[in-house]
Every structure is written in structure tokens, then in C-alpha cells.
Amino acid sequence: MPADYPARPARARLGWRFWLVTLAALAAMALTASLGRWQLSRAAQKAALQAAIDERDRQAPLAAAALLQAQPADVASLLHRRVRLRGHWLAQHTVFLDNRQMYGRPGFFVLTPLRLAGAEPAVVLVQRGWVPRNFLERTQLPDVPMPGGEVLLEGRVAADPARLYEFAQTAAAPGASRIRQNLGLAAFAAETGLPLLPLSVVQLDAPADGLARDWPAVDHGVDKHYGYAFQWFGLCALVAILYVWFQLVRRFARPRP
């Protein structure tokens, strides 16, 4: 018959490895739970910002006078507000931003300065819309209709046009190519000599000039932060489950000799 061995007390089995794993598990759970809460707080901040943007978009359109009084420090308070403008296109300064997509197709964003009526010489850069690219000759400029005379448009106040990554950033010289990767307002004002306002306007009128204006909605990635929070809380729960199973259930459920 097998010899009867005295049962070892539970405390004797809890060696330094057990406590080391316990501390590591607690640290991992605390870290992942903290990161999950931080992502939730970021989501709340982004949701509040998105709500503020939506509220600005619902407000009555601004007049051009509100833009004329804006200083660079005031632009943030005007972003995403709708605005109605009258003026004349400065077609000779039209610029095409390359590698912009709409409807899943590559093309150009068309940007043209607008000299504001009754506020000469003030000029605002208008992001007019999108046109597809010529796939056979990518440097060929599309034929963009340019209404003559005074025009009336409605748009949304924006900062510099959205930027894409480029390896080398050099200031464009006067007369440089009208196809650009990016365009900064200050650099464009220096290049053209135009008295540009420190903001741009995204045109929202119905596309009667052949330009597409299905602009992407402003999205601050609230759902992304919720997804990250779910991942961190899920990892925290996984650490807890693994710890309970391997360090407690299997250890104390193991039959004693």
C-alpha cells in the first residue's frame, strides 16, 4: 500500500513564484483597466467636440463681415460655421491638390481664391470641389468651369486644406505648377501676393459647375476610442481569467498526494 504522506499546509505551497505571478497579474490588470478608462475619457472628449461641431453647423450662416474681422487667433471659433459670400473668382490663381479621393476614385481638389465683393482687396481661398484625374496623362489639368462676374456661394469655414504626407516640403515659386500635393495659406499668400484671410471656405452649393462636393463628414474618431477601450478591458478580463484558472483553480483543485 502506498505510504500516507501528511498534507502540506496551503501556505507552504505559496512560494515566491506564486506571489511574483500575482503581483505581475495585478499590475497588468491595473494598467489595462487604466488604459481602458483613459480611452473612454478620450471618447467622451471627442463626442463633446463632435457635438459642438454639429451645433455650429446648425447655426445661421455668417456674413462675410465676420470673416473680415477674424484674426489668426480667432479662426478656431469660426471653424465649421456656415458662411455666405459674394465675390469674383481669381481664376489665374486656381490650384489643384493631387491624390484626393472621392467616390473611391483619385482626382484633384480644386481651390480658387475669391475676391470678396464690397471688401476689396480681401480674398478668401475657397475649396470648390473635386474633379477626376486623367489616367492617361496625370499632369493634364482638367477643364473646370469658371463662372464669370459676381458669384454667390455658401460654404463652411475651414483651416488650411487637409494635408497629405510628402517627402520634401519646399516653397513654391511664383509661376510654379498648379498641381500641388499640399497648400498652406501663408505660403500661398506669399507666393501670389494676395491678401488672403487666415482661413479657407469649403463650398457646399449644389454642384451646378461640374465639381463634386460630397465632402467627407467631420469625424473625430469617437468609435475608434470605444474600440480601443473594449480591447483594453478585454485584455484586463483575460489576464484575470488566466490568473484565476492557472494560479487558483488548478493549483487548489489538484488532488493532494
Backbone bond lengths (Angstrom), bond angles and torsions (degrees), N, CA, C in turn:
res aa  C-N    CA-C-N  psi(-1)  N-CA   C-N-CA  omega(-1)  CA-C   N-CA-C  phi
1 M - - - 1.462 - - 1.519 108.80 -
2 P 1.332 115.00 142.68 1.459 116.55 -179.86 1.507 110.78 -66.97
3 A 1.274 114.12 145.67 1.466 118.81 -179.68 1.509 110.20 -69.50
4 D 1.329 115.32 146.18 1.459 120.72 177.73 1.524 108.55 -87.16
5 Y 1.358 113.59 121.78 1.459 118.44 178.55 1.518 108.90 -100.50
6 P 1.294 117.32 139.46 1.467 118.91 178.96 1.520 110.52 -67.02
7 A 1.307 114.80 139.28 1.470 119.10 179.02 1.520 109.75 -67.67
8 R 1.331 114.51 134.03 1.465 119.23 178.25 1.522 109.51 -78.87
9 P 1.286 117.09 140.61 1.458 118.32 178.09 1.520 110.58 -63.13
10 A 1.360 115.32 150.86 1.470 119.68 -177.19 1.516 111.46 -58.71
11 R 1.339 117.67 -37.84 1.456 120.39 -177.57 1.519 111.64 -60.45
12 A 1.350 116.78 -32.65 1.463 119.47 -177.41 1.510 112.07 -68.03
13 R 1.312 115.77 -25.54 1.457 118.44 -178.22 1.519 112.59 -83.91
14 L 1.318 118.19 -13.26 1.464 121.16 -178.16 1.519 108.92 -89.42
15 G 1.319 115.05 79.21 1.451 120.02 -178.74 1.516 112.42 -81.36
16 W 1.323 114.90 -171.38 1.467 120.14 -175.89 1.522 112.03 -65.41
17 R 1.329 117.60 -29.60 1.463 119.40 178.75 1.531 111.07 -65.58
18 F 1.318 116.11 -39.38 1.464 119.76 178.55 1.526 110.39 -60.15
19 W 1.329 115.93 -47.73 1.462 118.90 -178.38 1.522 111.83 -69.46
20 L 1.316 117.87 -32.55 1.462 120.51 176.89 1.525 110.59 -65.34
21 V 1.335 116.02 -45.94 1.469 119.62 177.97 1.525 110.62 -63.78
22 T 1.333 116.64 -38.51 1.464 120.49 179.02 1.523 111.24 -61.66
23 L 1.335 115.98 -46.98 1.467 119.43 179.02 1.525 111.34 -63.05
24 A 1.340 116.88 -41.53 1.463 120.38 179.33 1.527 110.83 -63.43
25 A 1.336 116.89 -41.66 1.459 120.28 179.48 1.523 111.30 -65.31
26 L 1.333 116.71 -43.09 1.459 119.90 178.66 1.524 111.28 -63.08
27 A 1.335 116.28 -41.18 1.463 119.75 178.82 1.526 110.76 -64.03
28 A 1.345 116.75 -43.08 1.461 120.39 179.72 1.524 111.06 -64.58
29 M 1.320 117.34 -40.79 1.461 120.74 179.24 1.527 111.19 -66.63
30 A 1.333 116.18 -41.11 1.466 119.21 179.04 1.522 110.99 -64.75
31 L 1.345 116.51 -41.17 1.461 120.45 -178.91 1.520 111.24 -66.28
32 T 1.334 117.30 -49.50 1.461 120.10 -177.40 1.528 111.84 -66.69
33 A 1.338 117.36 -37.39 1.466 119.53 176.89 1.525 110.74 -65.41
34 S 1.348 116.48 -38.97 1.461 120.20 178.13 1.524 111.04 -64.49
35 L 1.328 116.87 -42.39 1.461 120.18 178.28 1.527 111.01 -65.58
36 G 1.317 117.32 -36.37 1.459 120.07 176.40 1.517 111.92 -63.57
37 R 1.332 116.79 -43.56 1.471 120.21 177.90 1.520 110.86 -64.93
38 W 1.343 116.55 -37.37 1.468 119.30 178.44 1.521 110.98 -64.12
39 Q 1.331 117.54 -40.18 1.460 120.01 177.61 1.528 111.12 -65.22
40 L 1.318 117.48 -36.31 1.465 119.92 176.50 1.527 111.05 -64.88
41 S 1.335 116.84 -39.09 1.465 119.41 177.98 1.519 110.95 -66.82
42 R 1.337 116.85 -38.16 1.462 120.19 176.20 1.527 110.58 -63.97
43 A 1.323 116.82 -40.09 1.463 120.41 177.97 1.525 110.67 -62.43
44 A 1.335 116.98 -40.38 1.461 120.42 178.72 1.526 110.84 -64.57
45 Q 1.337 116.96 -40.89 1.462 120.13 177.62 1.523 111.30 -63.05
46 K 1.345 116.08 -44.94 1.459 119.76 -179.58 1.527 111.07 -66.46
47 A 1.334 117.05 -36.59 1.462 119.91 178.34 1.529 110.80 -64.48
48 A 1.337 116.87 -40.32 1.463 120.31 177.50 1.522 110.81 -64.81
49 L 1.340 116.51 -40.51 1.460 120.34 178.05 1.520 110.70 -64.91
50 Q 1.336 117.63 -41.96 1.456 121.22 178.37 1.525 111.00 -63.19
51 A 1.333 116.92 -39.65 1.464 120.43 178.14 1.527 111.00 -64.24
52 A 1.341 116.97 -38.51 1.465 120.46 178.09 1.525 110.83 -65.45
53 I 1.342 116.86 -39.41 1.467 120.72 178.23 1.523 110.55 -64.69
54 D 1.321 116.81 -44.04 1.466 120.49 178.98 1.524 111.01 -62.76
55 E 1.331 116.55 -37.29 1.460 120.36 178.75 1.525 110.42 -66.43
56 R 1.318 118.23 -41.07 1.466 121.00 177.65 1.522 110.92 -62.75
57 D 1.322 116.42 -39.18 1.459 119.87 -178.12 1.527 111.50 -66.38
58 R 1.338 117.77 -26.83 1.464 121.09 -179.52 1.527 112.85 -83.80
59 Q 1.322 117.86 -11.46 1.456 120.47 -178.67 1.528 110.84 -73.69
60 A 1.321 115.18 161.28 1.463 120.44 -179.42 1.530 110.23 -62.45
61 P 1.336 117.32 145.42 1.470 119.86 -178.76 1.529 111.85 -61.52
62 L 1.310 115.08 144.78 1.459 121.70 176.33 1.524 110.10 -79.48
63 A 1.316 115.74 158.97 1.459 121.42 171.13 1.518 109.05 -92.74
64 A 1.326 115.49 166.24 1.460 119.92 -178.39 1.520 111.74 -60.98
65 A 1.331 117.34 -27.97 1.464 120.13 -178.57 1.518 111.64 -59.61
66 A 1.330 117.74 -33.87 1.466 120.38 179.61 1.517 111.01 -65.26
67 L 1.332 117.36 -33.07 1.461 120.30 178.31 1.521 111.15 -75.45
68 L 1.321 116.70 -36.08 1.461 120.06 -177.85 1.523 111.67 -64.88
69 Q 1.312 117.31 -30.33 1.459 120.98 -178.61 1.520 112.79 -85.55
70 A 1.324 116.84 -5.70 1.467 120.29 -174.20 1.519 111.06 -76.38
71 Q 1.312 115.59 131.66 1.453 123.32 170.36 1.532 108.23 -97.56
72 P 1.343 117.45 162.89 1.473 118.25 179.43 1.520 113.82 -51.45
73 A 1.338 117.30 -34.96 1.466 119.67 -179.60 1.523 112.35 -73.36
74 D 1.352 117.39 -15.23 1.464 120.85 -177.36 1.520 112.96 -94.05
75 V 1.328 117.12 -7.72 1.461 119.90 -173.28 1.524 111.37 -61.01
76 A 1.332 117.22 -39.33 1.466 120.44 -176.89 1.524 111.58 -58.06
77 S 1.330 117.84 -33.94 1.463 120.47 -178.83 1.523 112.40 -76.04
78 L 1.339 117.30 -13.09 1.464 121.30 -179.63 1.520 113.03 -102.68
79 L 1.318 117.42 -12.98 1.459 120.08 -176.16 1.525 110.95 -57.59
80 H 1.339 115.46 139.36 1.469 124.69 176.44 1.526 113.06 73.63
81 R 1.341 118.28 3.36 1.463 120.16 172.72 1.515 109.35 -80.74
82 R 1.320 116.34 143.84 1.455 120.43 175.28 1.528 109.35 -78.97
83 V 1.336 115.76 152.17 1.454 120.78 -175.97 1.525 108.80 -147.96
84 R 1.329 116.69 146.22 1.466 122.66 174.69 1.521 108.20 -112.96
85 L 1.331 115.01 131.22 1.461 120.86 -175.18 1.523 110.56 -130.41
86 R 1.331 115.12 148.25 1.467 122.90 170.61 1.517 107.65 -124.87
87 G 1.317 115.47 142.03 1.453 118.10 178.94 1.514 112.24 173.21
88 H 1.328 115.09 -166.58 1.462 122.46 -178.62 1.527 109.06 -123.51
89 W 1.331 115.07 135.60 1.463 119.93 178.05 1.522 110.89 -70.09
90 L 1.316 116.03 138.83 1.471 122.16 171.77 1.520 106.84 -100.79
91 A 1.345 114.80 79.60 1.465 121.17 -169.76 1.515 112.65 -61.08
92 Q 1.326 117.22 -30.95 1.469 119.81 -176.78 1.522 112.69 -65.92
93 H 1.324 117.12 -14.92 1.466 120.85 -179.85 1.532 112.53 -106.52
94 T 1.325 116.86 16.21 1.464 119.97 178.74 1.524 110.43 -64.51
95 V 1.331 115.78 137.37 1.466 122.60 -179.16 1.527 108.04 -126.50
96 F 1.339 115.37 146.07 1.466 121.92 179.70 1.529 108.82 -115.42
97 L 1.320 116.31 118.13 1.462 120.68 177.17 1.523 109.02 -86.76
98 D 1.326 115.97 121.67 1.462 122.44 -172.86 1.534 111.40 -82.16
99 N 1.329 114.34 161.75 1.475 123.07 173.76 1.524 112.94 61.21
100 R 1.329 116.22 35.81 1.466 120.55 174.58 1.528 108.71 -102.63
101 Q 1.316 115.71 136.02 1.458 120.30 -176.06 1.521 112.11 -108.93
102 M 1.333 113.49 146.86 1.456 121.89 171.44 1.524 107.00 -152.64
103 Y 1.302 116.46 138.15 1.472 121.76 -174.94 1.528 111.13 58.66
104 G 1.321 117.52 27.09 1.452 121.09 179.42 1.510 114.28 75.01
105 R 1.328 118.49 13.63 1.467 122.57 -178.54 1.523 109.35 -118.94
106 P 1.333 117.75 143.66 1.464 120.20 176.91 1.517 110.96 -78.67
107 G 1.310 114.98 149.44 1.455 119.57 179.19 1.513 111.16 -172.82
108 F 1.327 115.35 -151.82 1.463 122.00 -177.50 1.526 109.92 -123.55
109 F 1.333 115.61 144.47 1.449 121.24 162.24 1.526 106.60 -90.06
110 V 1.325 116.21 131.18 1.463 121.68 -178.24 1.522 108.85 -98.03
111 L 1.327 116.42 122.97 1.459 122.97 -179.53 1.518 108.98 -119.98
112 T 1.332 116.31 126.84 1.457 121.49 179.82 1.524 109.27 -134.89
113 P 1.326 118.63 132.79 1.467 120.08 175.15 1.532 110.54 -70.37
114 L 1.313 116.28 145.27 1.461 123.35 177.57 1.521 108.45 -120.43
115 R 1.347 115.86 120.07 1.466 119.27 175.41 1.525 107.85 -82.70
116 L 1.321 115.65 118.58 1.457 120.81 -172.73 1.521 111.50 -71.20
117 A 1.327 115.81 132.23 1.456 121.23 179.18 1.522 109.89 -71.04
118 G 1.331 115.64 137.09 1.451 120.70 179.07 1.505 114.39 75.26
119 A 1.322 116.97 4.18 1.467 120.09 -178.79 1.521 110.47 -136.60
120 E 1.350 116.38 28.09 1.442 119.08 -179.50 1.528 110.34 -58.36
121 P 1.339 118.00 142.43 1.475 127.07 6.13 1.528 113.69 -97.35
122 A 1.329 119.29 23.45 1.462 121.18 -174.44 1.528 110.97 -61.27
123 V 1.336 115.10 138.90 1.466 122.36 -178.18 1.525 108.05 -133.38
124 V 1.327 116.12 140.11 1.461 121.18 175.68 1.524 108.23 -124.39
125 L 1.318 116.35 139.73 1.463 121.23 178.78 1.525 108.43 -84.03
126 V 1.337 115.93 125.88 1.463 121.91 -177.11 1.527 109.28 -110.14
127 Q 1.319 115.64 126.75 1.464 121.24 171.56 1.524 106.37 -84.97
128 R 1.335 115.76 98.56 1.465 121.30 -166.48 1.518 113.53 -78.18
129 G 1.327 118.35 -35.54 1.456 119.44 -176.73 1.519 111.38 161.31
130 W 1.329 115.26 -165.11 1.471 122.31 -173.85 1.518 109.72 -125.11
131 V 1.341 115.69 142.82 1.466 122.17 173.48 1.525 108.07 -132.16
132 P 1.342 117.75 147.55 1.470 119.75 179.21 1.516 111.28 -72.52
133 R 1.316 115.06 159.41 1.464 121.91 -179.90 1.528 109.97 -90.94
134 N 1.330 115.11 152.01 1.459 121.42 171.12 1.527 107.70 -79.95
135 F 1.341 117.43 112.87 1.463 120.71 -174.78 1.521 112.31 -71.26
136 L 1.327 117.55 -24.66 1.460 119.86 -179.49 1.520 111.69 -79.75
137 E 1.319 116.83 -32.01 1.467 121.45 -179.91 1.522 107.95 -138.96
138 R 1.330 115.09 93.86 1.460 119.63 -171.94 1.519 113.13 -69.03
139 T 1.325 118.41 -18.85 1.464 120.13 179.12 1.523 112.25 -89.79
140 Q 1.326 116.99 -2.05 1.461 119.62 179.62 1.523 109.81 -76.67
141 L 1.310 116.02 128.71 1.457 120.52 -179.28 1.521 110.19 -79.45
142 P 1.315 118.03 136.32 1.465 120.14 177.71 1.520 110.98 -71.49
143 D 1.310 115.68 156.80 1.458 121.66 177.98 1.525 108.33 -84.18
144 V 1.308 116.14 106.94 1.466 121.64 -176.29 1.523 109.31 -106.09
145 P 1.333 118.15 121.67 1.466 119.95 177.15 1.526 110.81 -60.06
146 M 1.323 115.91 138.63 1.457 121.10 -179.19 1.525 108.25 -127.50
147 P 1.328 117.87 97.36 1.467 119.63 -179.41 1.524 110.94 -57.41
148 G 1.327 115.68 135.67 1.451 120.09 177.12 1.517 111.26 -89.83
149 G 1.316 115.81 167.19 1.447 120.03 179.79 1.515 112.20 73.16
150 E 1.319 114.45 -166.42 1.463 119.76 -177.98 1.522 110.44 -78.02
151 V 1.315 115.94 137.21 1.465 121.38 179.69 1.526 108.86 -120.49
152 L 1.317 114.71 152.12 1.460 122.59 175.45 1.517 107.47 -119.28
153 L 1.320 116.87 127.54 1.462 119.55 -178.42 1.521 110.35 -139.48
154 E 1.331 114.03 158.19 1.461 121.42 173.89 1.516 108.12 -120.10
155 G 1.309 115.79 139.10 1.458 119.68 -177.82 1.513 111.61 -151.10
156 R 1.309 113.87 -169.09 1.467 121.94 -179.69 1.521 108.32 -127.91
157 V 1.321 116.60 132.71 1.461 121.22 -178.07 1.526 109.75 -67.73
158 A 1.328 115.75 134.27 1.465 121.93 179.61 1.521 108.64 -139.45
159 A 1.305 115.48 169.45 1.464 120.91 174.81 1.527 108.10 -88.62
160 D 1.327 117.79 -148.05 1.459 120.49 174.74 1.527 109.59 -58.81
161 P 1.326 117.60 150.75 1.474 118.95 174.02 1.521 110.94 -56.42
162 A 1.333 115.51 148.49 1.466 120.79 -179.28 1.516 110.44 -54.52
163 R 1.326 115.88 137.37 1.454 121.23 -174.48 1.519 110.94 -100.69
164 L 1.340 114.71 145.91 1.456 122.55 171.23 1.516 108.50 -109.95
165 Y 1.328 115.68 157.01 1.464 119.41 -179.59 1.520 109.79 -68.46
166 E 1.328 116.46 137.47 1.460 121.67 173.01 1.521 108.33 -139.07
167 F 1.330 115.56 143.96 1.457 120.60 -173.82 1.524 112.03 -68.20
168 A 1.312 116.87 -41.80 1.465 120.25 -177.43 1.517 108.64 -126.41
169 Q 1.320 116.17 130.22 1.447 121.15 178.80 1.523 108.61 -112.08
170 T 1.320 115.01 112.01 1.459 120.84 -179.80 1.515 108.69 -126.97
171 A 1.308 115.93 145.65 1.457 120.21 178.65 1.524 109.81 -69.93
172 A 1.333 115.77 134.81 1.459 120.48 -179.63 1.518 109.70 -78.62
173 A 1.311 116.33 136.80 1.452 121.61 178.06 1.521 109.36 -83.16
174 P 1.337 117.99 157.40 1.458 119.79 176.58 1.526 110.20 -55.92
175 G 1.337 115.87 135.74 1.453 119.74 -178.67 1.506 114.00 83.17
176 A 1.323 118.71 7.88 1.458 121.43 -179.54 1.522 109.62 -70.28
177 S 1.331 115.20 172.89 1.457 120.82 -178.43 1.521 110.92 -55.07
178 R 1.324 115.66 142.94 1.457 120.66 178.94 1.520 111.52 -81.42
179 I 1.330 117.31 -7.33 1.457 121.41 175.39 1.521 108.20 -93.93
180 R 1.317 116.59 119.83 1.459 121.13 -177.56 1.528 109.68 -126.30
181 Q 1.313 114.72 157.79 1.466 119.65 172.53 1.522 110.25 -84.87
182 N 1.328 116.37 -41.95 1.462 122.37 178.54 1.517 108.51 -140.99
183 L 1.317 115.49 164.73 1.460 120.19 179.58 1.520 108.71 -148.65
184 G 1.329 115.64 120.59 1.457 121.51 175.47 1.518 109.86 -99.42
185 L 1.319 116.87 142.04 1.459 120.41 -176.39 1.521 112.22 -62.62
186 A 1.330 116.97 -45.53 1.466 119.82 -178.22 1.522 110.99 -63.95
187 A 1.330 116.94 -43.51 1.459 120.39 179.98 1.526 110.94 -66.20
188 F 1.327 117.46 -38.94 1.465 120.65 -179.79 1.525 110.68 -68.47
189 A 1.329 117.27 -37.49 1.460 120.13 176.89 1.523 110.98 -63.74
190 A 1.340 116.50 -41.58 1.464 119.81 178.00 1.523 111.26 -66.52
191 E 1.324 117.01 -36.65 1.469 121.54 -178.83 1.522 112.01 -67.85
192 T 1.336 116.49 -43.04 1.464 120.85 -173.85 1.523 113.53 -95.31
193 G 1.336 117.08 -19.09 1.453 120.00 -175.06 1.516 113.54 77.36
194 L 1.328 117.61 11.08 1.460 120.96 -179.27 1.529 110.61 -82.31
195 P 1.330 117.91 143.10 1.474 121.18 176.72 1.529 110.49 -80.32
196 L 1.318 116.34 71.25 1.459 121.41 -175.69 1.526 111.42 -71.37
197 L 1.325 115.60 141.05 1.455 120.36 170.62 1.529 108.86 -70.49
198 P 1.332 118.35 153.84 1.476 120.99 -175.90 1.527 113.03 -79.24
199 L 1.324 116.55 39.49 1.463 121.88 178.77 1.518 108.01 -159.35
200 S 1.312 115.95 169.97 1.462 120.95 174.53 1.520 108.63 -125.84
201 V 1.329 115.86 171.95 1.461 121.83 179.83 1.520 108.44 -129.85
202 V 1.323 116.45 128.56 1.463 122.40 175.99 1.523 107.70 -91.47
203 Q 1.328 117.34 114.69 1.459 121.21 -175.94 1.524 110.63 -69.73
204 L 1.343 115.83 137.42 1.460 121.69 -176.09 1.519 113.22 -120.68
205 D 1.314 118.78 0.36 1.463 121.00 -177.97 1.520 111.56 -61.21
206 A 1.326 115.67 159.79 1.462 120.73 175.23 1.527 108.98 -58.19
207 P 1.333 117.29 138.60 1.474 120.81 -174.40 1.522 112.93 -73.79
208 A 1.343 116.66 75.14 1.460 120.51 177.79 1.524 112.11 -89.41
209 D 1.323 117.90 -5.64 1.464 121.44 -177.75 1.521 112.16 -105.41
210 G 1.334 117.68 12.89 1.458 120.43 178.36 1.508 114.93 87.01
211 L 1.317 118.00 -3.10 1.463 121.55 179.31 1.528 109.94 -95.29
212 A 1.322 116.35 136.23 1.464 121.03 177.34 1.527 109.13 -82.43
213 R 1.326 115.34 138.01 1.475 120.14 -178.66 1.522 111.29 -130.50
214 D 1.299 116.15 38.79 1.464 120.41 176.18 1.525 108.06 -86.13
215 W 1.333 114.91 66.74 1.457 121.06 -175.09 1.528 110.41 -65.09
216 P 1.329 117.21 142.14 1.471 118.72 177.14 1.522 110.72 -64.71
217 A 1.321 115.49 140.86 1.463 120.10 178.61 1.521 110.10 -67.57
218 V 1.324 115.26 147.82 1.461 120.38 177.63 1.524 108.63 -67.56
219 D 1.315 116.10 120.67 1.467 121.20 -177.45 1.522 108.82 -131.51
220 H 1.325 116.55 118.40 1.462 121.27 -179.18 1.522 113.08 -93.95
221 G 1.325 117.28 11.64 1.457 119.83 172.51 1.512 114.95 72.12
222 V 1.345 117.29 38.58 1.465 119.73 178.58 1.523 110.45 -61.76
223 D 1.330 116.48 -45.21 1.470 120.04 -178.92 1.528 111.65 -62.42
224 K 1.318 116.21 -31.87 1.466 119.57 178.75 1.523 110.77 -62.14
225 H 1.321 117.27 -42.49 1.464 120.13 179.84 1.527 111.32 -68.20
226 Y 1.330 117.23 -36.63 1.465 119.38 175.05 1.524 110.43 -63.05
227 G 1.327 116.58 -38.68 1.461 119.71 177.57 1.516 112.25 -64.24
228 Y 1.338 116.34 -42.73 1.465 119.77 177.34 1.528 110.89 -63.17
229 A 1.338 116.29 -41.50 1.468 119.60 179.19 1.526 110.55 -61.67
230 F 1.321 117.29 -41.90 1.467 120.57 178.10 1.524 110.71 -60.66
231 Q 1.328 116.91 -40.37 1.461 120.06 179.38 1.526 111.46 -64.10
232 W 1.340 116.42 -44.56 1.464 118.88 -179.11 1.525 111.67 -66.44
233 F 1.327 117.80 -43.30 1.464 119.90 178.15 1.523 110.85 -66.66
234 G 1.325 116.71 -35.28 1.458 119.48 176.27 1.513 111.92 -64.51
235 L 1.345 116.37 -40.26 1.460 120.04 177.59 1.525 110.86 -66.01
236 C 1.334 116.22 -38.39 1.468 120.08 176.84 1.526 110.57 -61.18
237 A 1.330 116.37 -44.90 1.466 119.92 178.90 1.524 111.35 -64.62
238 L 1.331 116.88 -37.25 1.464 120.10 179.33 1.523 111.11 -64.12
239 V 1.341 116.82 -43.17 1.465 120.04 177.71 1.523 110.24 -60.46
240 A 1.338 116.83 -42.88 1.467 120.45 -179.87 1.526 111.20 -63.21
241 I 1.329 116.88 -43.25 1.471 120.24 -179.11 1.523 110.94 -65.12
242 L 1.343 116.53 -45.13 1.462 119.50 179.78 1.527 111.25 -63.26
243 Y 1.328 115.80 -39.61 1.464 118.66 179.64 1.530 110.46 -63.90
244 V 1.319 116.87 -48.54 1.468 119.94 -178.52 1.525 110.85 -61.03
245 W 1.326 116.43 -41.12 1.466 118.92 -176.87 1.531 112.21 -69.33
246 F 1.335 116.53 -50.86 1.462 119.34 -173.00 1.525 112.85 -82.59
247 Q 1.323 117.99 -32.30 1.456 120.17 -175.09 1.525 113.69 -94.80
248 L 1.305 117.55 -22.99 1.464 119.65 -177.19 1.523 112.39 -117.18
249 V 1.333 116.43 -59.71 1.466 118.98 -174.47 1.517 111.30 -62.01
250 R 1.328 117.13 -54.73 1.461 119.33 -176.92 1.526 112.08 -67.81
251 R 1.329 116.18 -33.89 1.462 119.00 -177.95 1.531 111.20 -68.27
252 F 1.333 116.79 -48.94 1.457 119.51 -173.59 1.525 113.01 -89.16
253 A 1.341 116.77 -14.43 1.466 119.07 175.58 1.516 111.79 -88.70
254 R 1.329 117.83 -7.29 1.464 121.62 179.86 1.537 109.28 -67.05
255 P 1.319 117.38 129.81 1.480 118.82 179.97 1.518 111.22 -62.85
256 R 1.298 115.16 137.47 1.464 120.34 -179.20 1.523 110.19 -83.57
257 P 1.319 117.59 143.58 1.467 120.61 178.14 1.526 110.62 -70.99
